[in-house]
């Protein structure tokens, strides 16, 4: 029987993944890539170095597969920021450096 797209995706992507943003350091925007093994609720939040919430850049149901989101930090000061993604039971964090 032919393989459906969904079966192929789940074979290729058996678990959640989060890649380091690029470029990093960046100015003024950076791309964050992540992969989901199945459709799930995803929340992505940017925090500053002392843990203050700067911006929520994703909040909702997303489909299985590879995704990317761009954070435009034009109105944000230079510094170190953290992106935290929650996807189902998974939470991951990456450190990002904004240099202006």
VMD Tcl script that builds the backbone (N, CA, C; Angstrom):
set m [mol new atoms 300]
animate dup $m
set s [atomselect $m all]
$s set {name element resname resid chain x y z} {
  {N N UNK 1 A 0.854 -1.202 0.000}
  {CA C UNK 1 A 0.000 0.000 0.000}
  {C C UNK 1 A 0.881 1.241 0.000}
  {N N UNK 2 A 0.457 2.291 -0.678}
  {CA C UNK 2 A 1.244 3.521 -0.675}
  {C C UNK 2 A 1.302 4.145 0.714}
  {N N UNK 3 A 2.402 4.787 1.008}
  {CA C UNK 3 A 2.584 5.430 2.317}
  {C C UNK 3 A 1.953 6.815 2.265}
  {N N UNK 4 A 1.147 7.140 3.272}
  {CA C UNK 4 A 0.547 8.474 3.309}
  {C C UNK 4 A 1.569 9.479 3.827}
  {N N UNK 5 A 1.317 10.744 3.553}
  {CA C UNK 5 A 2.217 11.814 3.999}
  {C C UNK 5 A 2.343 11.799 5.516}
  {N N UNK 6 A 1.224 11.585 6.224}
  {CA C UNK 6 A 1.256 11.583 7.684}
  {C C UNK 6 A 2.166 10.491 8.230}
  {N N UNK 7 A 2.100 9.305 7.639}
  {CA C UNK 7 A 2.960 8.209 8.089}
  {C C UNK 7 A 4.423 8.546 7.843}
  {N N UNK 8 A 4.710 9.145 6.711}
  {CA C UNK 8 A 6.082 9.520 6.387}
  {C C UNK 8 A 6.608 10.539 7.395}
  {N N UNK 9 A 5.789 11.553 7.699}
  {CA C UNK 9 A 6.194 12.573 8.659}
  {C C UNK 9 A 6.486 11.951 10.022}
  {N N UNK 10 A 5.599 11.071 10.488}
  {CA C UNK 10 A 5.798 10.507 11.822}
  {C C UNK 10 A 7.018 9.584 11.853}
  {N N UNK 11 A 7.335 8.945 10.719}
  {CA C UNK 11 A 8.552 8.127 10.658}
  {C C UNK 11 A 9.799 9.013 10.735}
  {N N UNK 12 A 9.768 10.122 10.041}
  {CA C UNK 12 A 10.935 10.997 9.990}
  {C C UNK 12 A 11.130 11.770 11.287}
  {N N UNK 13 A 10.036 12.133 11.925}
  {CA C UNK 13 A 10.092 13.015 13.084}
  {C C UNK 13 A 9.432 12.309 14.258}
  {N N UNK 14 A 10.215 11.523 14.996}
  {CA C UNK 14 A 9.630 10.725 16.068}
  {C C UNK 14 A 9.573 11.492 17.374}
  {N N UNK 15 A 10.295 12.622 17.441}
  {CA C UNK 15 A 10.241 13.392 18.676}
  {C C UNK 15 A 10.364 14.880 18.390}
  {N N UNK 16 A 10.041 15.655 19.391}
  {CA C UNK 16 A 10.121 17.105 19.310}
  {C C UNK 16 A 11.574 17.545 19.144}
  {N N UNK 17 A 11.803 18.592 18.349}
  {CA C UNK 17 A 13.159 19.125 18.202}
  {C C UNK 17 A 13.118 20.648 18.154}
  {N N UNK 18 A 14.164 21.268 18.681}
  {CA C UNK 18 A 14.329 22.716 18.617}
  {C C UNK 18 A 15.765 22.997 18.227}
  {N N UNK 19 A 15.959 23.780 17.162}
  {CA C UNK 19 A 17.302 24.113 16.676}
  {C C UNK 19 A 17.725 25.473 17.226}
  {N N UNK 20 A 19.031 25.700 17.242}
  {CA C UNK 20 A 19.541 27.021 17.632}
  {C C UNK 20 A 19.072 28.043 16.596}
  {N N UNK 21 A 18.697 29.217 17.057}
  {CA C UNK 21 A 18.249 30.268 16.130}
  {C C UNK 21 A 19.390 30.690 15.203}
  {N N UNK 22 A 19.033 31.257 14.071}
  {CA C UNK 22 A 20.043 31.769 13.148}
  {C C UNK 22 A 19.508 33.025 12.471}
  {N N UNK 23 A 20.306 34.029 12.161}
  {CA C UNK 23 A 21.685 34.094 12.686}
  {C C UNK 23 A 21.681 34.334 14.197}
  {N N UNK 24 A 22.809 34.099 14.827}
  {CA C UNK 24 A 22.965 34.317 16.265}
  {C C UNK 24 A 24.437 34.585 16.512}
  {N N UNK 25 A 24.848 35.786 16.901}
  {CA C UNK 25 A 24.046 36.963 17.219}
  {C C UNK 25 A 23.270 37.481 16.001}
  {N N UNK 26 A 22.214 38.266 16.279}
  {CA C UNK 26 A 21.359 38.754 15.209}
  {C C UNK 26 A 20.998 40.224 15.410}
  {N N UNK 27 A 20.558 40.853 14.313}
  {CA C UNK 27 A 20.043 42.209 14.332}
  {C C UNK 27 A 19.371 42.473 12.993}
  {N N UNK 28 A 18.088 42.823 12.911}
  {CA C UNK 28 A 17.180 42.899 14.056}
  {C C UNK 28 A 16.296 41.664 14.200}
  {N N UNK 29 A 16.403 40.704 13.239}
  {CA C UNK 29 A 15.499 39.549 13.341}
  {C C UNK 29 A 16.276 38.245 13.245}
  {N N UNK 30 A 15.666 37.178 13.773}
  {CA C UNK 30 A 16.286 35.858 13.782}
  {C C UNK 30 A 15.213 34.811 13.533}
  {N N UNK 31 A 15.635 33.668 12.997}
  {CA C UNK 31 A 14.713 32.576 12.690}
  {C C UNK 31 A 14.923 31.432 13.663}
  {N N UNK 32 A 13.819 30.900 14.179}
  {CA C UNK 32 A 13.839 29.773 15.110}
  {C C UNK 32 A 13.124 28.612 14.421}
  {N N UNK 33 A 13.791 27.456 14.365}
  {CA C UNK 33 A 13.206 26.279 13.721}
  {C C UNK 33 A 12.943 25.198 14.755}
  {N N UNK 34 A 11.810 24.504 14.575}
  {CA C UNK 34 A 11.478 23.400 15.473}
  {C C UNK 34 A 10.645 22.381 14.723}
  {N N UNK 35 A 10.609 21.176 15.260}
  {CA C UNK 35 A 9.855 20.098 14.629}
  {C C UNK 35 A 8.923 19.443 15.629}
  {N N UNK 36 A 7.742 19.081 15.144}
  {CA C UNK 36 A 6.732 18.433 15.981}
  {C C UNK 36 A 6.421 17.042 15.440}
  {N N UNK 37 A 6.376 16.027 16.317}
  {CA C UNK 37 A 6.083 14.666 15.859}
  {C C UNK 37 A 4.607 14.472 15.516}
  {N N UNK 38 A 3.740 15.325 16.063}
  {CA C UNK 38 A 2.299 15.242 15.782}
  {C C UNK 38 A 1.693 16.612 16.021}
  {N N UNK 39 A 0.463 16.787 15.605}
  {CA C UNK 39 A -0.222 18.051 15.868}
  {C C UNK 39 A -0.358 18.239 17.373}
  {N N UNK 40 A -0.061 19.450 17.839}
  {CA C UNK 40 A -0.166 19.720 19.271}
  {C C UNK 40 A -0.213 21.216 19.524}
  {N N UNK 41 A -0.574 21.548 20.755}
  {CA C UNK 41 A -0.582 22.935 21.194}
  {C C UNK 41 A 0.859 23.375 21.455}
  {N N UNK 42 A 1.223 24.535 20.924}
  {CA C UNK 42 A 2.586 25.045 21.043}
  {C C UNK 42 A 2.542 26.485 21.542}
  {N N UNK 43 A 3.402 26.772 22.525}
  {CA C UNK 43 A 3.551 28.150 22.992}
  {C C UNK 43 A 5.032 28.493 22.974}
  {N N UNK 44 A 5.363 29.633 22.370}
  {CA C UNK 44 A 6.747 30.090 22.290}
  {C C UNK 44 A 6.856 31.493 22.850}
  {N N UNK 45 A 7.706 31.658 23.863}
  {CA C UNK 45 A 7.825 32.939 24.563}
  {C C UNK 45 A 9.286 33.366 24.611}
  {N N UNK 46 A 9.520 34.658 24.378}
  {CA C UNK 46 A 10.845 35.261 24.500}
  {C C UNK 46 A 10.958 35.891 25.884}
  {N N UNK 47 A 12.070 35.617 26.574}
  {CA C UNK 47 A 12.349 36.192 27.890}
  {C C UNK 47 A 13.671 36.939 27.846}
  {N N UNK 48 A 13.820 37.943 28.714}
  {CA C UNK 48 A 15.115 38.603 28.822}
  {C C UNK 48 A 15.986 37.856 29.827}
  {N N UNK 49 A 17.194 38.372 30.059}
  {CA C UNK 49 A 18.192 37.676 30.877}
  {C C UNK 49 A 17.738 37.503 32.327}
  {N N UNK 50 A 16.849 38.377 32.809}
  {CA C UNK 50 A 16.381 38.220 34.202}
  {C C UNK 50 A 15.010 37.562 34.274}
  {N N UNK 51 A 14.560 37.014 33.157}
  {CA C UNK 51 A 13.344 36.207 33.177}
  {C C UNK 51 A 12.048 36.952 32.941}
  {N N UNK 52 A 12.127 38.215 32.554}
  {CA C UNK 52 A 10.901 38.943 32.225}
  {C C UNK 52 A 10.401 38.517 30.856}
  {N N UNK 53 A 9.095 38.340 30.745}
  {CA C UNK 53 A 8.501 37.956 29.472}
  {C C UNK 53 A 8.522 39.162 28.533}
  {N N UNK 54 A 9.118 38.986 27.344}
  {CA C UNK 54 A 9.237 40.062 26.367}
  {C C UNK 54 A 8.120 39.981 25.332}
  {N N UNK 55 A 7.905 38.770 24.791}
  {CA C UNK 55 A 6.910 38.623 23.729}
  {C C UNK 55 A 6.543 37.153 23.565}
  {N N UNK 56 A 5.259 36.902 23.335}
  {CA C UNK 56 A 4.803 35.562 22.955}
  {C C UNK 56 A 4.716 35.542 21.441}
  {N N UNK 57 A 5.488 34.660 20.802}
  {CA C UNK 57 A 5.521 34.657 19.335}
  {C C UNK 57 A 4.758 33.480 18.726}
  {N N UNK 58 A 4.317 32.538 19.574}
  {CA C UNK 58 A 3.469 31.435 19.112}
  {C C UNK 58 A 2.569 31.049 20.256}
  {N N UNK 59 A 1.310 30.774 19.943}
  {CA C UNK 59 A 0.378 30.340 20.979}
  {C C UNK 59 A -0.823 29.718 20.286}
  {N N UNK 60 A -0.762 28.399 20.100}
  {CA C UNK 60 A -1.883 27.746 19.440}
  {C C UNK 60 A -1.539 26.371 18.916}
  {N N UNK 61 A -2.526 25.748 18.309}
  {CA C UNK 61 A -2.381 24.402 17.747}
  {C C UNK 61 A -1.518 24.474 16.488}
  {N N UNK 62 A -0.577 23.554 16.361}
  {CA C UNK 62 A 0.259 23.494 15.160}
  {C C UNK 62 A 0.308 22.056 14.660}
  {N N UNK 63 A 0.549 21.895 13.364}
  {CA C UNK 63 A 0.544 20.577 12.738}
  {C C UNK 63 A 1.896 19.890 12.904}
  {N N UNK 64 A 1.925 18.595 12.669}
  {CA C UNK 64 A 3.169 17.831 12.698}
  {C C UNK 64 A 4.101 18.312 11.602}
  {N N UNK 65 A 5.414 18.159 11.837}
  {CA C UNK 65 A 6.401 18.508 10.819}
  {C C UNK 65 A 7.316 19.619 11.270}
  {N N UNK 66 A 8.087 20.140 10.322}
  {CA C UNK 66 A 9.058 21.187 10.610}
  {C C UNK 66 A 8.418 22.561 10.469}
  {N N UNK 67 A 8.760 23.444 11.387}
  {CA C UNK 67 A 8.218 24.797 11.397}
  {C C UNK 67 A 9.348 25.789 11.636}
  {N N UNK 68 A 9.128 27.027 11.214}
  {CA C UNK 68 A 10.054 28.085 11.583}
  {C C UNK 68 A 9.257 29.337 11.900}
  {N N UNK 69 A 9.781 30.133 12.816}
  {CA C UNK 69 A 9.153 31.384 13.198}
  {C C UNK 69 A 10.248 32.444 13.246}
  {N N UNK 70 A 9.917 33.655 12.828}
  {CA C UNK 70 A 10.878 34.750 12.834}
  {C C UNK 70 A 10.533 35.701 13.975}
  {N N UNK 71 A 11.528 36.040 14.782}
  {CA C UNK 71 A 11.348 37.043 15.826}
  {C C UNK 71 A 11.996 38.338 15.361}
  {N N UNK 72 A 11.177 39.388 15.265}
  {CA C UNK 72 A 11.659 40.710 14.896}
  {C C UNK 72 A 11.875 41.496 16.183}
  {N N UNK 73 A 13.137 41.763 16.504}
  {CA C UNK 73 A 13.496 42.430 17.762}
  {C C UNK 73 A 13.858 43.896 17.548}
  {N N UNK 74 A 13.254 44.504 16.527}
  {CA C UNK 74 A 13.555 45.899 16.193}
  {C C UNK 74 A 13.367 46.825 17.401}
  {N N UNK 75 A 12.312 46.597 18.193}
  {CA C UNK 75 A 11.981 47.494 19.308}
  {C C UNK 75 A 12.558 47.026 20.647}
  {N N UNK 76 A 13.506 46.095 20.608}
  {CA C UNK 76 A 14.068 45.512 21.829}
  {C C UNK 76 A 15.534 45.916 21.946}
  {N N UNK 77 A 15.999 46.132 23.174}
  {CA C UNK 77 A 17.394 46.514 23.408}
  {C C UNK 77 A 18.348 45.355 23.154}
  {N N UNK 78 A 19.607 45.675 22.849}
  {CA C UNK 78 A 20.646 44.651 22.720}
  {C C UNK 78 A 20.738 43.852 24.014}
  {N N UNK 79 A 21.107 42.587 23.878}
  {CA C UNK 79 A 21.284 41.775 25.074}
  {C C UNK 79 A 21.073 40.311 24.795}
  {N N UNK 80 A 21.043 39.540 25.872}
  {CA C UNK 80 A 20.830 38.096 25.796}
  {C C UNK 80 A 19.357 37.812 26.081}
  {N N UNK 81 A 18.775 36.994 25.227}
  {CA C UNK 81 A 17.368 36.618 25.361}
  {C C UNK 81 A 17.254 35.106 25.305}
  {N N UNK 82 A 16.170 34.611 25.865}
  {CA C UNK 82 A 15.898 33.175 25.848}
  {C C UNK 82 A 14.563 32.939 25.174}
  {N N UNK 83 A 14.528 31.931 24.313}
  {CA C UNK 83 A 13.275 31.498 23.697}
  {C C UNK 83 A 12.904 30.170 24.336}
  {N N UNK 84 A 11.703 30.129 24.937}
  {CA C UNK 84 A 11.217 28.879 25.530}
  {C C UNK 84 A 10.006 28.410 24.745}
  {N N UNK 85 A 10.080 27.175 24.313}
  {CA C UNK 85 A 8.951 26.582 23.596}
  {C C UNK 85 A 8.375 25.459 24.443}
  {N N UNK 86 A 7.059 25.453 24.547}
  {CA C UNK 86 A 6.338 24.359 25.188}
  {C C UNK 86 A 5.483 23.718 24.110}
  {N N UNK 87 A 5.679 22.420 23.903}
  {CA C UNK 87 A 4.940 21.683 22.882}
  {C C UNK 87 A 4.505 20.370 23.503}
  {N N UNK 88 A 3.235 20.259 23.816}
  {CA C UNK 88 A 2.763 19.068 24.506}
  {C C UNK 88 A 3.476 18.955 25.840}
  {N N UNK 89 A 4.137 17.823 26.075}
  {CA C UNK 89 A 4.865 17.594 27.333}
  {C C UNK 89 A 6.299 18.106 27.278}
  {N N UNK 90 A 6.712 18.639 26.147}
  {CA C UNK 90 A 8.108 19.038 25.952}
  {C C UNK 90 A 8.304 20.527 26.198}
  {N N UNK 91 A 9.406 20.856 26.864}
  {CA C UNK 91 A 9.820 22.251 27.020}
  {C C UNK 91 A 11.297 22.325 26.681}
  {N N UNK 92 A 11.663 23.273 25.827}
  {CA C UNK 92 A 13.070 23.483 25.479}
  {C C UNK 92 A 13.359 24.971 25.459}
  {N N UNK 93 A 14.636 25.313 25.684}
  {CA C UNK 93 A 15.057 26.701 25.729}
  {C C UNK 93 A 16.331 26.865 24.913}
  {N N UNK 94 A 16.421 27.977 24.169}
  {CA C UNK 94 A 17.680 28.350 23.516}
  {C C UNK 94 A 18.022 29.777 23.917}
  {N N UNK 95 A 19.336 30.068 23.906}
  {CA C UNK 95 A 19.818 31.413 24.216}
  {C C UNK 95 A 20.114 32.140 22.913}
  {N N UNK 96 A 19.669 33.403 22.837}
  {CA C UNK 96 A 19.842 34.199 21.627}
  {C C UNK 96 A 20.509 35.517 22.006}
  {N N UNK 97 A 21.388 36.011 21.140}
  {CA C UNK 97 A 22.110 37.252 21.408}
  {C C UNK 97 A 21.723 38.292 20.364}
  {N N UNK 98 A 21.177 39.406 20.849}
  {CA C UNK 98 A 20.798 40.526 19.981}
  {C C UNK 98 A 21.879 41.604 20.109}
  {N N UNK 99 A 22.547 41.894 18.995}
  {CA C UNK 99 A 23.594 42.931 18.964}
  {C C UNK 99 A 23.171 44.035 18.013}
  {N N UNK 100 A 23.024 45.236 18.545}
  {CA C UNK 100 A 22.626 46.369 17.677}
  {C C UNK 100 A 23.768 47.337 17.546}
}
mol reanalyze $m
mol bondsrecalc $m
mol representation Tube
mol addrep $m
